[in-house]
């Protein structure tokens, strides 16, 4: 009993203040109008596409949630160790509690809530990032092979005849990806080796050119094993799988030359599967396609392994 005759424990006001402080901190953290620019990137590079900030915000939010959870857990551990430490003047054994239903319910429900929230935001952002409903301005078939990359520019290039929708080299690409190909796109290509270097920066690997401000769809195919197409400042990567075509699209909004690499262990020379991405103005992009045509790099390189029967069945069922 407290000195004033009340049965209320003196520790309860402190617990109430601690709860109020945690609640106020949570409100301040979530009620502000902050954007991804107001927080550290936490190891991520500067985003260079319109879609990349969504990925960065998810990354920052996950770190914030982990930090808040960590602070809460550390605080409870320290609070328990300090307020329930053994008294120097008492030697009796403290009360032994076998179970506490509210606490047991708490540490069961709270992790479920945390996982559910993370799942919601991840699923929401994933659906946005993988949405292909918008017709792209530019389509590039990225071909992964041991140990470099090929880039098929599915474009109408002056002086180049052909049709990407019927080209035998692109048979590995399912029809559902070809429906957005430009009509009568003869196309041009570029292909590299591990010894290829960017003539301007000296960085290893072939260089993929993209126009700034245009929506670019990547259609990913492989000739041999699983690779992974990763443009580092795009904050986006996707597996390049033989017999299975993947696709996503981005809109570059910063000019410059950026690094790319294979992010899937694909064999002995995996570390040499590097490439560069050069984002330029639309006019410079068109000029580059004409340069490839002048060099005789017209048409398309083989896209890869034909679609497996399992994938064909999946595609048919989804139509």
Steps between C-alpha positions, in 0.01 A plus 500: 500500500634848415556760780179684414300184561437420136557155358631653175860403430742795457633331188171526313527876424846435355367218284217724384744778408719251313199381300398859426850586382513199268158588357603861444817388325303270272259782410786739424670240284192424292308828493766717337496574130854379444616340176788267421721807444469597868663180625839331444517258206655236729746365245277543195625708205322811379186394306517568125154388386147612579427161659812473718379734781221252574762230562714735706201602714420134568864441596503802733165405653620147571808636675286744701267221608794279594661783697177580684453134587860475614475810720181368658653157569825648633301740717290221650809289565678786677186599688447142620865459598504830691163500677499130579859462609567312821481712816817517710299497822267212415604143443163334452413340167280735294151388396514239226260562212430200279309683230347835423222484244500869401875496434485168315218635284703818443814329372287280276280773352762774458731299267198403290405868470856598406525230232154589365593868467829419325320255272238759408749769398723249319208354304368849421832622366573177315170520312582856396856422394398197292200665337527474120164655414663817366629460146874572498675758284805276460541121520833328555546124501783435747673170424716346772762240417825372643674743545357823365188670367322569173253783444233476231350844437147427378465819298406635160842612378519684166638275228453178702232255386346213692237428763578421864167320540596233245881502522630146563769627736227621735295179502592444866292806596130417559235673292358682803823703515508556124156661482652836598791473255495774233370385161768412243782561747815378326710598798869519578712327760816526704679213666802484727768274640668508842785696334269773364548843658310826493712733283420806715536366854715191446255295706475136387203356313278609209297821523122515487368835377167634628309824437431731792134556583375204294336189643730206429381140517763232555417154369745261667610170343792262555694270269638266762465535879326734743645851507369818663473839330590773749554868422629622835356858516166376360464315836333222301616157394329196355602143419581405141380140474540253211160387372319771696465863392493777761425864440482835678513864397653820630525865400856634533506863615873569542756511221831330556681167480413250771630159600313174457584144586373145525365447852460122477792260544506353148835325474873542513512841329191644665701795635585605142137531390501878520337761281436873482180699454529836329195726533498772236255736334244346262680660204834346603328165549358507147842596364657203680252259340591639159870454581437133583319460168792659315734249665287217361357400839147467363237247597517308826733258675339172619293574808560173676347166591148438375217526745443180696172309478427588863527870417286458190228341711522779755474763230197329345325478837559870570354622171 
